[in-house]
Amino acid sequence: MDYCREGLNFFKVAKECGDIARSHGAKVASISMEWSGRFSRRMGDARVTDRLARCGLVRLSRTLWPLATESKRRNTMIHEIAHIYAELERPGAGHGHVWAKWMRRFGERAERCYSLNAESFSDVAAVKAKRLANRYHGTCPRCGRTFNMAKATRTRWINRGQSRRHRCGQVLTVEWARNMRLGG
């Protein structure tokens, strides 16, 4: 995956959206983009960084981006850019009618998001996304079943000393270990 080329594609799409926004009387937003290695369940997100200067930031998933088709990539870019324009027009717009209006103006269907499942991406991608999201694992001493959890959830379990019941029927406290394969 050539992330430099994809970044240039993003700015080309952002310029096209800016031209369309200008034709509708909106001031063009200054939009920057960065890759995020943390997104394993969403293609991207957007936020307004400076409302007065009309600046926004779009973050795209480094993990899922190579697995999407060209049309889904373009739709995701436009989806996130539409969030910035909608947020500048009406704070807290979310996926409401203002966002949908901008999606239609940009020539896309106002679909909320993609479901990340085996139909959308390959089985390997789904496994990789789940593995990246679950940085800790625990093993049941009775049945040997492995559980995966993110750090925040794992920390809450440890701090509260909570137990868990699973399919084997035993109530136990899972001993958690850091998943060293993930390097984090």
PyMOL CGO cylinders between C-alpha atoms (Angstrom):
from pymol import cmd
from pymol.cgo import CYLINDER

trace = [
    CYLINDER, 0.00, 0.00, 0.00, 1.42, 3.35, -1.06, 0.3, 1, 1, 1, 1, 1, 1,
    CYLINDER, 1.42, 3.35, -1.06, 0.22, 5.62, 1.77, 0.3, 1, 1, 1, 1, 1, 1,
    CYLINDER, 0.22, 5.62, 1.77, 1.82, 8.67, 0.13, 0.3, 1, 1, 1, 1, 1, 1,
    CYLINDER, 1.82, 8.67, 0.13, -0.28, 8.17, -3.00, 0.3, 1, 1, 1, 1, 1, 1,
    CYLINDER, -0.28, 8.17, -3.00, -3.38, 7.59, -0.89, 0.3, 1, 1, 1, 1, 1, 1,
    CYLINDER, -3.38, 7.59, -0.89, -2.68, 10.82, 1.00, 0.3, 1, 1, 1, 1, 1, 1,
    CYLINDER, -2.68, 10.82, 1.00, -2.49, 12.70, -2.30, 0.3, 1, 1, 1, 1, 1, 1,
    CYLINDER, -2.49, 12.70, -2.30, -5.78, 11.09, -3.35, 0.3, 1, 1, 1, 1, 1, 1,
    CYLINDER, -5.78, 11.09, -3.35, -7.32, 12.37, -0.11, 0.3, 1, 1, 1, 1, 1, 1,
    CYLINDER, -7.32, 12.37, -0.11, -6.26, 15.95, -0.78, 0.3, 1, 1, 1, 1, 1, 1,
    CYLINDER, -6.26, 15.95, -0.78, -7.55, 15.71, -4.35, 0.3, 1, 1, 1, 1, 1, 1,
    CYLINDER, -7.55, 15.71, -4.35, -10.94, 14.57, -3.00, 0.3, 1, 1, 1, 1, 1, 1,
    CYLINDER, -10.94, 14.57, -3.00, -10.85, 17.29, -0.32, 0.3, 1, 1, 1, 1, 1, 1,
    CYLINDER, -10.85, 17.29, -0.32, -10.23, 19.92, -3.01, 0.3, 1, 1, 1, 1, 1, 1,
    CYLINDER, -10.23, 19.92, -3.01, -13.16, 18.59, -5.09, 0.3, 1, 1, 1, 1, 1, 1,
    CYLINDER, -13.16, 18.59, -5.09, -15.39, 18.76, -2.00, 0.3, 1, 1, 1, 1, 1, 1,
    CYLINDER, -15.39, 18.76, -2.00, -14.14, 22.27, -1.26, 0.3, 1, 1, 1, 1, 1, 1,
    CYLINDER, -14.14, 22.27, -1.26, -15.06, 23.39, -4.79, 0.3, 1, 1, 1, 1, 1, 1,
    CYLINDER, -15.06, 23.39, -4.79, -18.55, 21.94, -4.35, 0.3, 1, 1, 1, 1, 1, 1,
    CYLINDER, -18.55, 21.94, -4.35, -18.90, 23.58, -0.91, 0.3, 1, 1, 1, 1, 1, 1,
    CYLINDER, -18.90, 23.58, -0.91, -17.86, 26.94, -2.40, 0.3, 1, 1, 1, 1, 1, 1,
    CYLINDER, -17.86, 26.94, -2.40, -20.50, 26.58, -5.13, 0.3, 1, 1, 1, 1, 1, 1,
    CYLINDER, -20.50, 26.58, -5.13, -23.11, 26.19, -2.35, 0.3, 1, 1, 1, 1, 1, 1,
    CYLINDER, -23.11, 26.19, -2.35, -21.93, 29.36, -0.61, 0.3, 1, 1, 1, 1, 1, 1,
    CYLINDER, -21.93, 29.36, -0.61, -19.94, 27.70, 2.20, 0.3, 1, 1, 1, 1, 1, 1,
    CYLINDER, -19.94, 27.70, 2.20, -16.48, 28.83, 3.18, 0.3, 1, 1, 1, 1, 1, 1,
    CYLINDER, -16.48, 28.83, 3.18, -13.97, 26.11, 2.36, 0.3, 1, 1, 1, 1, 1, 1,
    CYLINDER, -13.97, 26.11, 2.36, -12.58, 24.33, 5.38, 0.3, 1, 1, 1, 1, 1, 1,
    CYLINDER, -12.58, 24.33, 5.38, -8.87, 23.65, 5.81, 0.3, 1, 1, 1, 1, 1, 1,
    CYLINDER, -8.87, 23.65, 5.81, -8.74, 19.88, 6.22, 0.3, 1, 1, 1, 1, 1, 1,
    CYLINDER, -8.74, 19.88, 6.22, -5.68, 17.87, 7.22, 0.3, 1, 1, 1, 1, 1, 1,
    CYLINDER, -5.68, 17.87, 7.22, -5.33, 14.10, 7.19, 0.3, 1, 1, 1, 1, 1, 1,
    CYLINDER, -5.33, 14.10, 7.19, -3.35, 11.54, 9.15, 0.3, 1, 1, 1, 1, 1, 1,
    CYLINDER, -3.35, 11.54, 9.15, -3.11, 7.76, 9.29, 0.3, 1, 1, 1, 1, 1, 1,
    CYLINDER, -3.11, 7.76, 9.29, -4.07, 5.98, 12.49, 0.3, 1, 1, 1, 1, 1, 1,
    CYLINDER, -4.07, 5.98, 12.49, -2.77, 2.54, 13.35, 0.3, 1, 1, 1, 1, 1, 1,
    CYLINDER, -2.77, 2.54, 13.35, -5.26, 2.31, 16.22, 0.3, 1, 1, 1, 1, 1, 1,
    CYLINDER, -5.26, 2.31, 16.22, -8.43, 1.99, 14.11, 0.3, 1, 1, 1, 1, 1, 1,
    CYLINDER, -8.43, 1.99, 14.11, -9.27, -1.66, 13.70, 0.3, 1, 1, 1, 1, 1, 1,
    CYLINDER, -9.27, -1.66, 13.70, -13.08, -1.41, 13.60, 0.3, 1, 1, 1, 1, 1, 1,
    CYLINDER, -13.08, -1.41, 13.60, -13.67, 1.77, 11.62, 0.3, 1, 1, 1, 1, 1, 1,
    CYLINDER, -13.67, 1.77, 11.62, -12.30, 3.19, 8.40, 0.3, 1, 1, 1, 1, 1, 1,
    CYLINDER, -12.30, 3.19, 8.40, -11.87, 6.71, 9.75, 0.3, 1, 1, 1, 1, 1, 1,
    CYLINDER, -11.87, 6.71, 9.75, -13.14, 9.60, 11.81, 0.3, 1, 1, 1, 1, 1, 1,
    CYLINDER, -13.14, 9.60, 11.81, -13.30, 13.37, 11.56, 0.3, 1, 1, 1, 1, 1, 1,
    CYLINDER, -13.30, 13.37, 11.56, -13.39, 16.32, 13.92, 0.3, 1, 1, 1, 1, 1, 1,
    CYLINDER, -13.39, 16.32, 13.92, -13.24, 20.08, 13.81, 0.3, 1, 1, 1, 1, 1, 1,
    CYLINDER, -13.24, 20.08, 13.81, -9.97, 21.24, 15.34, 0.3, 1, 1, 1, 1, 1, 1,
    CYLINDER, -9.97, 21.24, 15.34, -10.55, 25.02, 15.16, 0.3, 1, 1, 1, 1, 1, 1,
    CYLINDER, -10.55, 25.02, 15.16, -14.06, 26.30, 14.55, 0.3, 1, 1, 1, 1, 1, 1,
    CYLINDER, -14.06, 26.30, 14.55, -13.07, 29.95, 13.98, 0.3, 1, 1, 1, 1, 1, 1,
    CYLINDER, -13.07, 29.95, 13.98, -10.32, 29.10, 11.49, 0.3, 1, 1, 1, 1, 1, 1,
    CYLINDER, -10.32, 29.10, 11.49, -12.57, 26.44, 9.91, 0.3, 1, 1, 1, 1, 1, 1,
    CYLINDER, -12.57, 26.44, 9.91, -9.99, 23.67, 10.35, 0.3, 1, 1, 1, 1, 1, 1,
    CYLINDER, -9.99, 23.67, 10.35, -10.67, 19.96, 10.54, 0.3, 1, 1, 1, 1, 1, 1,
    CYLINDER, -10.67, 19.96, 10.54, -8.77, 16.71, 10.88, 0.3, 1, 1, 1, 1, 1, 1,
    CYLINDER, -8.77, 16.71, 10.88, -9.60, 13.41, 9.20, 0.3, 1, 1, 1, 1, 1, 1,
    CYLINDER, -9.60, 13.41, 9.20, -7.94, 10.25, 10.50, 0.3, 1, 1, 1, 1, 1, 1,
    CYLINDER, -7.94, 10.25, 10.50, -8.00, 7.11, 8.35, 0.3, 1, 1, 1, 1, 1, 1,
    CYLINDER, -8.00, 7.11, 8.35, -7.31, 3.51, 9.38, 0.3, 1, 1, 1, 1, 1, 1,
    CYLINDER, -7.31, 3.51, 9.38, -3.87, 2.27, 8.36, 0.3, 1, 1, 1, 1, 1, 1,
    CYLINDER, -3.87, 2.27, 8.36, -5.03, -1.28, 9.17, 0.3, 1, 1, 1, 1, 1, 1,
    CYLINDER, -5.03, -1.28, 9.17, -8.27, -1.40, 7.20, 0.3, 1, 1, 1, 1, 1, 1,
    CYLINDER, -8.27, -1.40, 7.20, -7.46, 0.97, 4.33, 0.3, 1, 1, 1, 1, 1, 1,
    CYLINDER, -7.46, 0.97, 4.33, -5.56, -1.56, 2.18, 0.3, 1, 1, 1, 1, 1, 1,
    CYLINDER, -5.56, -1.56, 2.18, -8.44, -4.04, 2.52, 0.3, 1, 1, 1, 1, 1, 1,
    CYLINDER, -8.44, -4.04, 2.52, -11.12, -1.71, 1.15, 0.3, 1, 1, 1, 1, 1, 1,
    CYLINDER, -11.12, -1.71, 1.15, -12.02, -1.22, -2.50, 0.3, 1, 1, 1, 1, 1, 1,
    CYLINDER, -12.02, -1.22, -2.50, -11.25, 2.06, -4.29, 0.3, 1, 1, 1, 1, 1, 1,
    CYLINDER, -11.25, 2.06, -4.29, -14.92, 3.08, -4.17, 0.3, 1, 1, 1, 1, 1, 1,
    CYLINDER, -14.92, 3.08, -4.17, -15.16, 2.43, -0.40, 0.3, 1, 1, 1, 1, 1, 1,
    CYLINDER, -15.16, 2.43, -0.40, -11.99, 4.42, 0.17, 0.3, 1, 1, 1, 1, 1, 1,
    CYLINDER, -11.99, 4.42, 0.17, -13.34, 7.38, -1.80, 0.3, 1, 1, 1, 1, 1, 1,
    CYLINDER, -13.34, 7.38, -1.80, -16.71, 7.12, -0.05, 0.3, 1, 1, 1, 1, 1, 1,
    CYLINDER, -16.71, 7.12, -0.05, -14.96, 7.06, 3.34, 0.3, 1, 1, 1, 1, 1, 1,
    CYLINDER, -14.96, 7.06, 3.34, -12.94, 10.17, 2.48, 0.3, 1, 1, 1, 1, 1, 1,
    CYLINDER, -12.94, 10.17, 2.48, -16.08, 12.03, 1.41, 0.3, 1, 1, 1, 1, 1, 1,
    CYLINDER, -16.08, 12.03, 1.41, -17.99, 10.69, 4.44, 0.3, 1, 1, 1, 1, 1, 1,
    CYLINDER, -17.99, 10.69, 4.44, -15.42, 12.15, 6.83, 0.3, 1, 1, 1, 1, 1, 1,
    CYLINDER, -15.42, 12.15, 6.83, -15.08, 15.45, 4.94, 0.3, 1, 1, 1, 1, 1, 1,
    CYLINDER, -15.08, 15.45, 4.94, -18.88, 15.78, 5.05, 0.3, 1, 1, 1, 1, 1, 1,
    CYLINDER, -18.88, 15.78, 5.05, -18.66, 15.42, 8.84, 0.3, 1, 1, 1, 1, 1, 1,
    CYLINDER, -18.66, 15.42, 8.84, -16.36, 18.43, 9.02, 0.3, 1, 1, 1, 1, 1, 1,
    CYLINDER, -16.36, 18.43, 9.02, -18.60, 20.61, 6.86, 0.3, 1, 1, 1, 1, 1, 1,
    CYLINDER, -18.60, 20.61, 6.86, -21.70, 19.47, 8.77, 0.3, 1, 1, 1, 1, 1, 1,
    CYLINDER, -21.70, 19.47, 8.77, -20.04, 20.13, 12.13, 0.3, 1, 1, 1, 1, 1, 1,
    CYLINDER, -20.04, 20.13, 12.13, -18.99, 23.62, 11.02, 0.3, 1, 1, 1, 1, 1, 1,
    CYLINDER, -18.99, 23.62, 11.02, -22.54, 24.34, 9.88, 0.3, 1, 1, 1, 1, 1, 1,
    CYLINDER, -22.54, 24.34, 9.88, -24.28, 22.85, 12.91, 0.3, 1, 1, 1, 1, 1, 1,
    CYLINDER, -24.28, 22.85, 12.91, -22.24, 21.67, 15.94, 0.3, 1, 1, 1, 1, 1, 1,
    CYLINDER, -22.24, 21.67, 15.94, -23.17, 18.16, 17.02, 0.3, 1, 1, 1, 1, 1, 1,
    CYLINDER, -23.17, 18.16, 17.02, -24.49, 17.27, 13.55, 0.3, 1, 1, 1, 1, 1, 1,
    CYLINDER, -24.49, 17.27, 13.55, -23.35, 13.63, 13.72, 0.3, 1, 1, 1, 1, 1, 1,
    CYLINDER, -23.35, 13.63, 13.72, -25.04, 11.52, 11.02, 0.3, 1, 1, 1, 1, 1, 1,
    CYLINDER, -25.04, 11.52, 11.02, -28.12, 13.76, 10.94, 0.3, 1, 1, 1, 1, 1, 1,
    CYLINDER, -28.12, 13.76, 10.94, -29.79, 15.65, 8.13, 0.3, 1, 1, 1, 1, 1, 1,
    CYLINDER, -29.79, 15.65, 8.13, -27.04, 18.29, 7.79, 0.3, 1, 1, 1, 1, 1, 1,
    CYLINDER, -27.04, 18.29, 7.79, -24.41, 15.59, 7.27, 0.3, 1, 1, 1, 1, 1, 1,
    CYLINDER, -24.41, 15.59, 7.27, -26.71, 13.77, 4.83, 0.3, 1, 1, 1, 1, 1, 1,
    CYLINDER, -26.71, 13.77, 4.83, -27.20, 17.04, 2.91, 0.3, 1, 1, 1, 1, 1, 1,
    CYLINDER, -27.20, 17.04, 2.91, -23.42, 17.42, 2.51, 0.3, 1, 1, 1, 1, 1, 1,
    CYLINDER, -23.42, 17.42, 2.51, -23.05, 13.79, 1.41, 0.3, 1, 1, 1, 1, 1, 1,
    CYLINDER, -23.05, 13.79, 1.41, -25.65, 14.33, -1.31, 0.3, 1, 1, 1, 1, 1, 1,
    CYLINDER, -25.65, 14.33, -1.31, -23.97, 17.58, -2.38, 0.3, 1, 1, 1, 1, 1, 1,
    CYLINDER, -23.97, 17.58, -2.38, -20.69, 15.70, -2.70, 0.3, 1, 1, 1, 1, 1, 1,
    CYLINDER, -20.69, 15.70, -2.70, -22.43, 13.13, -4.91, 0.3, 1, 1, 1, 1, 1, 1,
    CYLINDER, -22.43, 13.13, -4.91, -22.53, 10.20, -2.48, 0.3, 1, 1, 1, 1, 1, 1,
    CYLINDER, -22.53, 10.20, -2.48, -25.32, 8.28, -0.81, 0.3, 1, 1, 1, 1, 1, 1,
    CYLINDER, -25.32, 8.28, -0.81, -25.82, 9.29, 2.82, 0.3, 1, 1, 1, 1, 1, 1,
    CYLINDER, -25.82, 9.29, 2.82, -24.99, 5.91, 4.33, 0.3, 1, 1, 1, 1, 1, 1,
    CYLINDER, -24.99, 5.91, 4.33, -23.91, 6.02, 7.93, 0.3, 1, 1, 1, 1, 1, 1,
    CYLINDER, -23.91, 6.02, 7.93, -21.04, 3.52, 7.88, 0.3, 1, 1, 1, 1, 1, 1,
    CYLINDER, -21.04, 3.52, 7.88, -19.81, 0.15, 6.75, 0.3, 1, 1, 1, 1, 1, 1,
    CYLINDER, -19.81, 0.15, 6.75, -20.12, -3.01, 8.74, 0.3, 1, 1, 1, 1, 1, 1,
    CYLINDER, -20.12, -3.01, 8.74, -16.76, -4.67, 9.14, 0.3, 1, 1, 1, 1, 1, 1,
    CYLINDER, -16.76, -4.67, 9.14, -17.47, -8.32, 8.66, 0.3, 1, 1, 1, 1, 1, 1,
    CYLINDER, -17.47, -8.32, 8.66, -16.27, -11.20, 6.53, 0.3, 1, 1, 1, 1, 1, 1,
    CYLINDER, -16.27, -11.20, 6.53, -18.40, -10.00, 3.59, 0.3, 1, 1, 1, 1, 1, 1,
    CYLINDER, -18.40, -10.00, 3.59, -16.78, -6.55, 3.62, 0.3, 1, 1, 1, 1, 1, 1,
    CYLINDER, -16.78, -6.55, 3.62, -13.23, -7.70, 4.14, 0.3, 1, 1, 1, 1, 1, 1,
    CYLINDER, -13.23, -7.70, 4.14, -11.41, -10.99, 3.98, 0.3, 1, 1, 1, 1, 1, 1,
    CYLINDER, -11.41, -10.99, 3.98, -11.42, -13.40, 6.92, 0.3, 1, 1, 1, 1, 1, 1,
    CYLINDER, -11.42, -13.40, 6.92, -7.77, -12.61, 7.46, 0.3, 1, 1, 1, 1, 1, 1,
    CYLINDER, -7.77, -12.61, 7.46, -8.56, -8.90, 7.82, 0.3, 1, 1, 1, 1, 1, 1,
    CYLINDER, -8.56, -8.90, 7.82, -11.33, -9.59, 10.34, 0.3, 1, 1, 1, 1, 1, 1,
    CYLINDER, -11.33, -9.59, 10.34, -8.97, -11.72, 12.42, 0.3, 1, 1, 1, 1, 1, 1,
    CYLINDER, -8.97, -11.72, 12.42, -6.21, -9.09, 12.21, 0.3, 1, 1, 1, 1, 1, 1,
    CYLINDER, -6.21, -9.09, 12.21, -8.60, -6.30, 13.22, 0.3, 1, 1, 1, 1, 1, 1,
    CYLINDER, -8.60, -6.30, 13.22, -9.84, -8.29, 16.21, 0.3, 1, 1, 1, 1, 1, 1,
    CYLINDER, -9.84, -8.29, 16.21, -6.30, -9.21, 17.23, 0.3, 1, 1, 1, 1, 1, 1,
    CYLINDER, -6.30, -9.21, 17.23, -5.18, -5.58, 17.09, 0.3, 1, 1, 1, 1, 1, 1,
    CYLINDER, -5.18, -5.58, 17.09, -8.16, -4.47, 19.16, 0.3, 1, 1, 1, 1, 1, 1,
    CYLINDER, -8.16, -4.47, 19.16, -7.55, -7.11, 21.85, 0.3, 1, 1, 1, 1, 1, 1,
    CYLINDER, -7.55, -7.11, 21.85, -4.13, -6.48, 23.28, 0.3, 1, 1, 1, 1, 1, 1,
    CYLINDER, -4.13, -6.48, 23.28, -4.62, -8.71, 26.35, 0.3, 1, 1, 1, 1, 1, 1,
    CYLINDER, -4.62, -8.71, 26.35, -5.63, -12.33, 26.64, 0.3, 1, 1, 1, 1, 1, 1,
    CYLINDER, -5.63, -12.33, 26.64, -6.56, -14.63, 29.50, 0.3, 1, 1, 1, 1, 1, 1,
    CYLINDER, -6.56, -14.63, 29.50, -6.95, -18.40, 29.68, 0.3, 1, 1, 1, 1, 1, 1,
    CYLINDER, -6.95, -18.40, 29.68, -9.46, -20.42, 31.70, 0.3, 1, 1, 1, 1, 1, 1,
    CYLINDER, -9.46, -20.42, 31.70, -7.52, -22.94, 33.83, 0.3, 1, 1, 1, 1, 1, 1,
    CYLINDER, -7.52, -22.94, 33.83, -10.38, -25.47, 33.60, 0.3, 1, 1, 1, 1, 1, 1,
    CYLINDER, -10.38, -25.47, 33.60, -11.30, -25.60, 29.90, 0.3, 1, 1, 1, 1, 1, 1,
    CYLINDER, -11.30, -25.60, 29.90, -8.32, -23.78, 28.37, 0.3, 1, 1, 1, 1, 1, 1,
    CYLINDER, -8.32, -23.78, 28.37, -10.52, -21.31, 26.47, 0.3, 1, 1, 1, 1, 1, 1,
    CYLINDER, -10.52, -21.31, 26.47, -8.80, -18.00, 25.67, 0.3, 1, 1, 1, 1, 1, 1,
    CYLINDER, -8.80, -18.00, 25.67, -10.45, -14.60, 26.17, 0.3, 1, 1, 1, 1, 1, 1,
    CYLINDER, -10.45, -14.60, 26.17, -9.27, -11.40, 24.54, 0.3, 1, 1, 1, 1, 1, 1,
    CYLINDER, -9.27, -11.40, 24.54, -9.81, -7.91, 25.92, 0.3, 1, 1, 1, 1, 1, 1,
    CYLINDER, -9.81, -7.91, 25.92, -8.64, -4.38, 25.34, 0.3, 1, 1, 1, 1, 1, 1,
    CYLINDER, -8.64, -4.38, 25.34, -6.50, -2.71, 28.01, 0.3, 1, 1, 1, 1, 1, 1,
    CYLINDER, -6.50, -2.71, 28.01, -9.24, -0.52, 29.49, 0.3, 1, 1, 1, 1, 1, 1,
    CYLINDER, -9.24, -0.52, 29.49, -11.58, -3.45, 30.04, 0.3, 1, 1, 1, 1, 1, 1,
    CYLINDER, -11.58, -3.45, 30.04, -8.79, -5.61, 31.40, 0.3, 1, 1, 1, 1, 1, 1,
    CYLINDER, -8.79, -5.61, 31.40, -7.77, -2.85, 33.85, 0.3, 1, 1, 1, 1, 1, 1,
    CYLINDER, -7.77, -2.85, 33.85, -11.34, -2.51, 35.13, 0.3, 1, 1, 1, 1, 1, 1,
    CYLINDER, -11.34, -2.51, 35.13, -11.51, -6.27, 35.73, 0.3, 1, 1, 1, 1, 1, 1,
    CYLINDER, -11.51, -6.27, 35.73, -8.23, -6.32, 37.64, 0.3, 1, 1, 1, 1, 1, 1,
    CYLINDER, -8.23, -6.32, 37.64, -9.09, -3.26, 39.75, 0.3, 1, 1, 1, 1, 1, 1,
    CYLINDER, -9.09, -3.26, 39.75, -12.47, -4.68, 40.73, 0.3, 1, 1, 1, 1, 1, 1,
    CYLINDER, -12.47, -4.68, 40.73, -11.23, -8.25, 41.18, 0.3, 1, 1, 1, 1, 1, 1,
    CYLINDER, -11.23, -8.25, 41.18, -14.21, -9.47, 39.16, 0.3, 1, 1, 1, 1, 1, 1,
    CYLINDER, -14.21, -9.47, 39.16, -14.83, -13.04, 38.16, 0.3, 1, 1, 1, 1, 1, 1,
    CYLINDER, -14.83, -13.04, 38.16, -16.19, -14.37, 34.92, 0.3, 1, 1, 1, 1, 1, 1,
    CYLINDER, -16.19, -14.37, 34.92, -18.38, -17.38, 34.13, 0.3, 1, 1, 1, 1, 1, 1,
    CYLINDER, -18.38, -17.38, 34.13, -17.93, -19.07, 30.79, 0.3, 1, 1, 1, 1, 1, 1,
    CYLINDER, -17.93, -19.07, 30.79, -19.26, -21.97, 28.77, 0.3, 1, 1, 1, 1, 1, 1,
    CYLINDER, -19.26, -21.97, 28.77, -17.55, -24.60, 30.86, 0.3, 1, 1, 1, 1, 1, 1,
    CYLINDER, -17.55, -24.60, 30.86, -19.66, -23.38, 33.82, 0.3, 1, 1, 1, 1, 1, 1,
    CYLINDER, -19.66, -23.38, 33.82, -16.81, -22.54, 36.16, 0.3, 1, 1, 1, 1, 1, 1,
    CYLINDER, -16.81, -22.54, 36.16, -16.74, -19.17, 37.88, 0.3, 1, 1, 1, 1, 1, 1,
    CYLINDER, -16.74, -19.17, 37.88, -13.16, -17.99, 38.00, 0.3, 1, 1, 1, 1, 1, 1,
    CYLINDER, -13.16, -17.99, 38.00, -10.92, -14.98, 37.95, 0.3, 1, 1, 1, 1, 1, 1,
    CYLINDER, -10.92, -14.98, 37.95, -9.08, -14.94, 34.65, 0.3, 1, 1, 1, 1, 1, 1,
    CYLINDER, -9.08, -14.94, 34.65, -5.35, -14.35, 34.89, 0.3, 1, 1, 1, 1, 1, 1,
    CYLINDER, -5.35, -14.35, 34.89, -4.46, -11.76, 32.25, 0.3, 1, 1, 1, 1, 1, 1,
    CYLINDER, -4.46, -11.76, 32.25, -1.23, -11.60, 30.28, 0.3, 1, 1, 1, 1, 1, 1,
    CYLINDER, -1.23, -11.60, 30.28, -0.07, -8.95, 27.85, 0.3, 1, 1, 1, 1, 1, 1,
    CYLINDER, -0.07, -8.95, 27.85, -0.23, -10.17, 24.25, 0.3, 1, 1, 1, 1, 1, 1,
    CYLINDER, -0.23, -10.17, 24.25, 3.43, -9.72, 23.35, 0.3, 1, 1, 1, 1, 1, 1,
    CYLINDER, 3.43, -9.72, 23.35, 2.87, -10.61, 19.67, 0.3, 1, 1, 1, 1, 1, 1,
    CYLINDER, 2.87, -10.61, 19.67, 1.26, -7.21, 19.22, 0.3, 1, 1, 1, 1, 1, 1,
    CYLINDER, 1.26, -7.21, 19.22, 4.26, -5.28, 20.44, 0.3, 1, 1, 1, 1, 1, 1,
    CYLINDER, 4.26, -5.28, 20.44, 2.30, -3.04, 22.72, 0.3, 1, 1, 1, 1, 1, 1,
]
cmd.load_cgo(trace, "trace")
